[in-house]
Amino acid sequence: MTLHFSDASASARLPVSSRLEAYAATAPFDRPTLVIDLDRVEAQFRALRAGLGRADIHYAVKANPHPAIIERLVQLGAHFDAASRGEIELCLSQGARPEHVSFGNTIKRASDIAFAHNAGIGLFAADAAEELEKIAENAPGARVYIRLIVETSSADWPLTRKFGCDRSMALELLDRATELGLRPVGFSFHVGSQTRRAEMWTPVLDKLSGIWAAAQEAGHDLQLLNIGGGFPAFYGEAIDAPTDYAAAVVAMVEERFPGVPHLMAEPGRGMVAEAGVIACEVMLTSRKSDRDMHRWVYLSIGRFSGLAETEGEAIRYEFVTPHDGEATGPCILAGPSCDSADVLYEKRPMNLPLALKSGDRVLIRGTGAYTSTYSSVCFNGFPPLDVEVI
């Protein structure tokens, strides 16, 4: 059921459908604010855990590192995937045990490797010989897993090219890790962020299972398969329920990697995106000429203040306005900064109410992941995205 809550600051009524949206619609904000509902984070964790079964959940901290989220997940028994020393320190400060934190970035400073090792972190990712050498020097005897490259992805936000290595190099790196006194325990990969359907994993799993088999045939005692993230959030396009999706992925993994001793998964977006809503406002509506086919709608938040994932229009958020249910039309959506790149949706204009005007409060759904962490410090003098937790 959709309820309507009065918003005195905007003199409008926003159609909202949850406790989270009700708060975002009515609370007083003086700048764009991300509101996070911790109970929804917990519900998503429980749903994913039910589907992932024996796979350990290592929450991808980079998705949203708010301390309250980390604290709640520690209480629930989650493990963590950290990308930096800062994220490791955050997890440990909120009560995470060092053995429950993996250093999953393949690009690490030597001093940060040493810090992690001294803090008790014992599991590191690598995809290059030089990285293994840094780990061996600064975390002697550590367990390492080799990240495999995923060259073809069906995800809305692919992670190809920058991370991972191919089959021949992966096998070489297992040998090199052994030579350096490290313990190569397995492989990791990432199908790409926002892989909307479980069957989209099939070609990736088919290809990478051959590398796993080749490593075993070469005599490597592989114990760990880290299947990474990719678990989707709802952005208006139908996706499977999280438990069903996760269970389907694990079933495909078990079929192609029979008998793998230890499974890891690194949900980030799929854990926190739907637990967040951004409250912002319309700054301006305009047309460039009488011949302009589309209106321009400028929001108080843009690509530099939290909506970086609109790059390439890859992630298409849902918007709630006080005029929902009224006549709509296509518009180009843009941010407030003095930068021509600060355009959110233009190739595929958004269909929004024609009555939108300056001062209207707008809610942006599904923004709990990769928003506050992408927000600039003070680009053009605009303050960074604020965060409130309920």
N, C-alpha and C positions, 0 to 999 in steps of 0.2 A: 504494500500500500504506500502511496506517495503522500506525504504530509507537507503542509506549508507553514513556514515559520517566518514571523515578521522580522525584518531587518531594519531597525530604526535608522542606522547610519546611512543607508542607501534609499530609505523610504520605498522599499520594494519587498516582494514576497518571492522567495526562492523555493521551487519544488524539490524537496530533499527526501531521501529514502532511508536514512540511518541516523543513529546517534552521532556518528562522525560528521555527517553532512549538516546535521542540525546545529552542531557547535560551530562549524565553519561558516554557516549562514548567518549566525546571530552574534557571535562574539565580536567585540570591538578590536579592530586591527588598524594600525596606522601605516602598514606596509604589507606587501605580499607575504603570506604566512602559510607554511605547510603545517597541517594538523595531522598528527599520528594517533591512531587508536591502538594501544598496546594489546587490548583483548583480541583485536582482529589479527594482529601479528601472531599471537598465541594460537588462535584457531587455525591459521594457515600452517603454522608449524606442525600442529597435531595432525592435520589433514595430510600433509606431505609425508610425515613420519609413518602414518598408517599405510600409505602406498609404497614407500621406499623399503619397508620391511627391515632387513638386516643391514641395509646401507647406512653408514653414519652420515648424519647431516652436518656438514661444515658450512655454516652460514657465510656467504660472501659479504664480508663486512663493508666493502666499498659501496654496496648498494645503498645502505643508509647506516652510518656509524653512530647514530645517537646513543649516548650511554644508557638511556632507559631501555632501548631495544636490546642492547647487548646484555644488560642485567636480567631482563625477563627471559631471554633465551638461555642464559647460564642456568637460571632456576629450572628451566624445562629440560636441561641435560644436553643442549646443543653443543656441537663443536664448531670451530671457526676457521675460515680461510682468510688469512691476513695478507695484504699486499705490501706492507711497509712496517717499519719499526713503530711508527705511530699507532697503527692498528693493533699491533701486538701489545703495546703498552696499554691501549684502551681495553682490550679483552682481559688482560691480566688484572687491570685495576677494577674491573667489574666482577672479578671472582672466577674467571675461567682458569682451568688448570693448564699448565704449559703443554702437557701431553695431548691436550684437546685442541691445540692450535697448530695449524700448518702454515708454513711460509710459502704461499702458492704463486707469488710473482716470480717469473723466470729472469727478471732483471733487477738485481739486488746489489746494493753497495756492500763492499767487503766488511766495513765496520758494522753494518746492520746485521749481517750474517753472524758476526762475532757476538753482537748483543743478543740476538735471538738464541744462539747456542748457550751463552752464559745464563740466559733466563730459563733454560730448560726446554726450549723448542727443539725437537729432534727430527722433524720431517720437512724437507725442502724440495721445491720444484726446480727443474733445470731443462734447458733445451739447447745448450751449447757447451762445448768442451771447456771454454774459459770460465763459464759459470760453475762447472764442476770443480775446476781448480780453485776457485775462490771458496767454495763450500769446504773442500778438503782442507784448505789452509786455515779457515776460520771456524769450522765446525767439524773437526776430525771425527771420522767414524759415523757421521750422521746418515740417516736413511734418506734416500733421494728417489724421486720418481721423475721420469722423462716425459715431457709434454709433447704429444704428437700433433702435427699440423692437420687442420681440417680445411682442405682446399675448396671444397664445394659445400655450401651451406644453404639451407632453405629458410634460415632464420630472418626475421625482420631486421635484425642488427647483427650481421655476420662478424665473426672474429677471425677471419682468414688472414694469412700472410704474416702478420706481426709476431704471432706466437707459434711455437712448436717446431718440430723438425720431421723430415720424412723417414720412411722405413729404414733405409740403409744407415742414415745418420743415427737414428734411434738405437739401432743395434750396436753401432760403434760406441755410442755414449754409455750404454750399459757396460761394455767392456772397459771403457776408460774410467768409469766410476769405481769399478772393482780394483783397477790398477792403482787408483788414488787412495785406496783404503776406505772408501765409502761403501754403503750398503744399498745397491740399487734394488728397490722393492717392487717397481712396477711402472705403469704408464698413467698419464692423464690426457684428457682432451676436452674440448668444449664445442658443442654443436652449433653454438651461436645463440645470442640472447634473443628471447622472445621467439622460440621455436614453437609455433602455435599448436601443432598436432603431434602426437607421439609417433605416428608413422613416419614423420619427417626425419627421425633418427636412423631409419633403416639403412640408407646407403652409407652413412658414416660408420655405423657399427659393423656393417659387412666388410668394409675396407680395413678398419683398424683391428678387427679380430684376427686378420691374417698376420699382422705385425706381432700381436701377442703370441700367436702360435709359432711364428718364426723365432721369437726370443726364447720360448721354451725349448724348441728344438736345438737351439744353440747352447743350451745348458743353463740358462738363467732361471733361478728359482723365484719366479714372480709371485708376489703375495698380495699386491694391491692394484686395484683399478679405480681410478678417480674419474667419474663420468662428468664432472664439472657441473655447469648450470644449464640454462636453456629453458627452465620451467617457466611457463608463460603467465602473464597477468591479463586481466580482461580490460581491453581498450575499446569495447563496443563490438568486437567481432567474436563470434562464438568460439569458446575453447572448452576442453574437457574439464570436469571437476578435478581438483588437484590430486585427490587420492587415486582416482581412476587413471589419470595421466601418468602419475609416478609409478603406479603398479604396472602399467603397460610398458613403460620404458624399462623397468627392472626385469620384466619377463623377457623382453628382447635381448637385454644384456646377458641374462643367465643362459639363454639359448645359444648365444654366440661365443660366450666366454665361460664354458662349463667348468664348474669347480673352482672358480676364482675365490681365494680365501677371504679377501677383505674388499668390500665395496665402499666407496665414498661418493657423496654428491655435494654440490656446492650451490644450492639455490640462493639467489639474491633477490632479483626482481620478483620471482614467484613467491617469495616469502613476505615482502613488505610493500609492494606497489599498491595493492588494493587497500592497504591499511592507512593510506594517506590521501588527503585532499588539500589542494592549494586554494586559498581564498585570495582573490585579487579584484581589480576593478577595471572597468573600461575607462581609458584615458581620453579617447577621441574616436569619432567615426567620421569618415570623409570620402569624397571621390576626387580623383585627380583632374577630371574634366567631365563635361556633359556627355561625352562619348564613352566614358569609362564603363565597362560592362560590370565591374565588381566594386562594391564598397571596400574600403579599408577600415578594419577595426583594430585599434591599438590598445593593448592591455598594459597594465602596470608591471607585468613580468614578461621577460623575453628570453631569447637564447642565452644571454649572458648572465641572467639572474635566476636560472634554475631549469629552463626548458631546452637544454642543450641537445636532448634526444630528438628534437624536431629537425635536427640536421638531416638533410635529404628526405625530410618528411617520413622518416622511418617509423617513428612512434607517433600515432595519431590519438591524442587524448580526447576524452569526452568532456563536454562543457555543460554546465548547468547555469541557466540565466533566469532572471525574474520574469522574462517574457516567453518562457517555454510554453508551447501550445498555441502561440500566435503565429502569424504569417512569417515565413522564413525566406531567405535568399542567400546565394553564395557570396562569400566575402573573403578577402585576403586578410589573414590574421598576422599581426606583427607586434613586436615589443616596443618599449618606450625609448630605447637608447638612440643616440645620434650615430648609428652605424648601419649602413645599407644592408649588411648581412643579417640584421636582427629582424628577419621575416620568418614566421613560423610555418605557415601553410599558404602557398601560392600556386604551385603546380596543380594541386588538387584543393581548390578553395573549400572552406568550411561552410556548411549550410547553417546559418544562425539567424535568430529573429531579426526582422527588419526594424523593430522598435528599439533595439539596443542603443543606448546613449551614454555619454560621459557620466561617470558616477555610479553606474550600475555595478553591483557586486556580481562577480562570476566565480563559480567553483570549478576547479579542474580535477576530475576524478583520476584515480589510478596513479597518483604522483608521489607515492611513498618511496619509490626507488629512483636513484640517479637524478635527483633534483637538487636537494640541499647541498650535496657534495659537489655538484657541478656549478653552483652559484658563485659568481665572481665576488671578490672582496668588496669592491666599490667602483665598478666600471661606470664611467660618466657621473660619478657621485651618487648613484643609486645605492641604497643600502642592500646588503646581501639578504637572501631569503631567510625570513625568521622561521623558527620551528617551535610548535607547542605540542605537548603530549597529553593525551587524556586517557 
